[in-house]
Amino acid sequence: MQCRKKKMKFAAAATLIGMYHYDTYWGKAEYRVPIETGYQWVMRSLGSTTYCSEF
């Protein structure tokens, strides 16, 4: 009886870990194509003196 309880606890823990792993790593949206590169965003942001002061 004691061994069966240990197996049930182990199975429950393994299920929880599996669900966490699925939600964290497999449930992601598809990759988005950015409108502009990071370099373009920086140049656009630094080109305007008023926009930089808001950072």
Z-matrix of the N, CA and C atoms (Angstrom, degrees):
N
C 1 1.441
C 2 1.535 1 110.84
N 3 1.322 2 116.12 1 -40.78
C 4 1.463 3 121.23 2 -179.54
C 5 1.524 4 110.77 3 -63.83
N 6 1.322 5 116.92 4 -39.94
C 7 1.454 6 121.73 5 -179.33
C 8 1.531 7 110.74 6 -65.81
N 9 1.326 8 116.34 7 -37.59
C 10 1.469 9 120.38 8 -179.85
C 11 1.533 10 110.85 9 -65.90
N 12 1.328 11 117.34 10 -38.20
C 13 1.474 12 120.82 11 178.34
C 14 1.527 13 110.58 12 -65.05
N 15 1.324 14 116.63 13 -40.20
C 16 1.463 15 120.50 14 178.23
C 17 1.525 16 110.87 15 -63.16
N 18 1.342 17 115.50 16 -42.61
C 19 1.459 18 119.48 17 178.97
C 20 1.524 19 111.26 18 -64.10
N 21 1.330 20 117.51 19 -38.80
C 22 1.462 21 121.20 20 179.80
C 23 1.531 22 110.31 21 -67.23
N 24 1.338 23 117.96 22 -40.16
C 25 1.460 24 121.25 23 177.55
C 26 1.531 25 110.75 24 -65.45
N 27 1.325 26 115.72 25 -40.91
C 28 1.456 27 120.08 26 178.53
C 29 1.529 28 110.65 27 -64.22
N 30 1.328 29 117.13 28 -42.96
C 31 1.464 30 121.13 29 179.35
C 32 1.526 31 110.83 30 -63.89
N 33 1.333 32 117.47 31 -39.71
C 34 1.459 33 120.59 32 178.76
C 35 1.530 34 110.77 33 -66.27
N 36 1.328 35 116.86 34 -41.76
C 37 1.466 36 120.47 35 178.92
C 38 1.526 37 110.52 36 -65.79
N 39 1.321 38 117.27 37 -41.30
C 40 1.462 39 120.82 38 179.22
C 41 1.528 40 110.80 39 -64.60
N 42 1.310 41 117.17 40 -37.30
C 43 1.466 42 121.07 41 177.49
C 44 1.510 43 110.85 42 -65.12
N 45 1.318 44 117.64 43 -44.00
C 46 1.460 45 121.21 44 179.12
C 47 1.524 46 111.66 45 -63.71
N 48 1.319 47 116.69 46 -42.49
C 49 1.466 48 120.40 47 177.87
C 50 1.522 49 110.17 48 -64.44
N 51 1.313 50 117.62 49 -41.53
C 52 1.461 51 121.26 50 178.11
C 53 1.519 52 112.01 51 -63.20
N 54 1.332 53 117.61 52 -41.06
C 55 1.461 54 120.67 53 178.78
C 56 1.522 55 110.67 54 -66.78
N 57 1.329 56 117.43 55 -39.96
C 58 1.457 57 120.93 56 177.83
C 59 1.526 58 110.43 57 -62.78
N 60 1.321 59 116.71 58 -44.65
C 61 1.461 60 121.30 59 -179.92
C 62 1.528 61 110.32 60 -62.73
N 63 1.326 62 117.50 61 -42.55
C 64 1.461 63 120.97 62 179.44
C 65 1.525 64 110.85 63 -63.05
N 66 1.323 65 117.41 64 -46.76
C 67 1.465 66 120.66 65 -179.61
C 68 1.519 67 112.06 66 -64.37
N 69 1.319 68 117.29 67 -36.20
C 70 1.454 69 121.14 68 -175.92
C 71 1.523 70 112.48 69 -78.07
N 72 1.311 71 117.78 70 -44.37
C 73 1.461 72 120.56 71 -168.88
C 74 1.524 73 115.22 72 -109.30
N 75 1.318 74 119.30 73 -26.52
C 76 1.458 75 120.33 74 -175.40
C 77 1.511 76 112.73 75 -102.91
N 78 1.303 77 118.49 76 -21.22
C 79 1.456 78 121.33 77 -175.53
C 80 1.515 79 112.60 78 -90.61
N 81 1.300 80 118.02 79 42.73
C 82 1.466 81 121.39 80 -176.04
C 83 1.522 82 110.68 81 -99.58
N 84 1.323 83 114.67 82 155.08
C 85 1.457 84 120.25 83 176.52
C 86 1.524 85 109.59 84 -76.43
N 87 1.308 86 115.39 85 166.11
C 88 1.455 87 119.19 86 179.67
C 89 1.526 88 110.11 87 -71.51
N 90 1.317 89 115.73 88 159.36
C 91 1.455 90 122.68 89 -177.58
C 92 1.524 91 109.79 90 -66.90
N 93 1.329 92 115.86 91 133.16
C 94 1.462 93 120.91 92 178.70
C 95 1.515 94 110.19 93 -93.84
N 96 1.312 95 116.27 94 147.08
C 97 1.456 96 121.81 95 174.92
C 98 1.525 97 106.81 96 -92.59
N 99 1.338 98 118.55 97 117.14
C 100 1.461 99 120.61 98 -176.51
C 101 1.527 100 111.98 99 -68.25
N 102 1.324 101 115.35 100 151.54
C 103 1.457 102 121.17 101 178.60
C 104 1.523 103 110.07 102 -69.72
N 105 1.332 104 115.88 103 -41.82
C 106 1.458 105 121.15 104 179.03
C 107 1.524 106 109.29 105 -138.43
N 108 1.312 107 116.43 106 159.28
C 109 1.460 108 120.45 107 179.32
C 110 1.525 109 109.26 108 -76.78
N 111 1.308 110 115.89 109 168.77
C 112 1.454 111 120.04 110 177.26
C 113 1.518 112 111.80 111 -62.18
N 114 1.322 113 115.73 112 -39.15
C 115 1.466 114 120.59 113 178.81
C 116 1.532 115 110.62 114 -63.26
N 117 1.327 116 116.56 115 -42.33
C 118 1.461 117 119.87 116 178.68
C 119 1.525 118 111.26 117 -63.88
N 120 1.338 119 117.49 118 -39.18
C 121 1.464 120 120.94 119 178.47
C 122 1.522 121 110.97 120 -63.47
N 123 1.341 122 116.91 121 -43.41
C 124 1.462 123 120.84 122 179.75
C 125 1.527 124 110.22 123 -63.27
N 126 1.320 125 117.36 124 -45.41
C 127 1.464 126 120.35 125 -179.33
C 128 1.529 127 111.03 126 -64.19
N 129 1.344 128 116.38 127 -38.75
C 130 1.457 129 119.93 128 178.13
C 131 1.523 130 110.36 129 -67.26
N 132 1.330 131 116.86 130 -40.71
C 133 1.461 132 120.91 131 -178.95
C 134 1.526 133 111.78 132 -70.38
N 135 1.323 134 117.43 133 -42.15
C 136 1.461 135 120.34 134 -179.00
C 137 1.518 136 112.33 135 -76.14
N 138 1.315 137 117.61 136 -16.19
C 139 1.455 138 121.03 137 178.10
C 140 1.523 139 111.97 138 -71.95
N 141 1.328 140 117.60 139 -23.43
C 142 1.461 141 121.73 140 179.59
C 143 1.523 142 109.00 141 -106.67
N 144 1.314 143 117.43 142 118.45
C 145 1.473 144 120.67 143 -176.33
C 146 1.526 145 111.22 144 -71.01
N 147 1.301 146 119.87 145 -29.30
C 148 1.462 147 120.47 146 -179.80
C 149 1.520 148 110.66 147 -74.78
N 150 1.324 149 118.21 148 -34.13
C 151 1.450 150 121.01 149 -178.82
C 152 1.525 151 111.22 150 -68.16
N 153 1.326 152 117.48 151 -36.34
C 154 1.461 153 121.34 152 -178.86
C 155 1.529 154 111.50 153 -67.23
N 156 1.309 155 117.67 154 -32.18
C 157 1.465 156 119.46 155 -177.97
C 158 1.516 157 112.32 156 -71.02
N 159 1.323 158 117.70 157 -15.33
C 160 1.454 159 120.94 158 179.21
C 161 1.534 160 112.85 159 -81.40
N 162 1.309 161 117.43 160 -12.17
C 163 1.467 162 120.40 161 177.87
C 164 1.480 163 107.00 162 -69.68
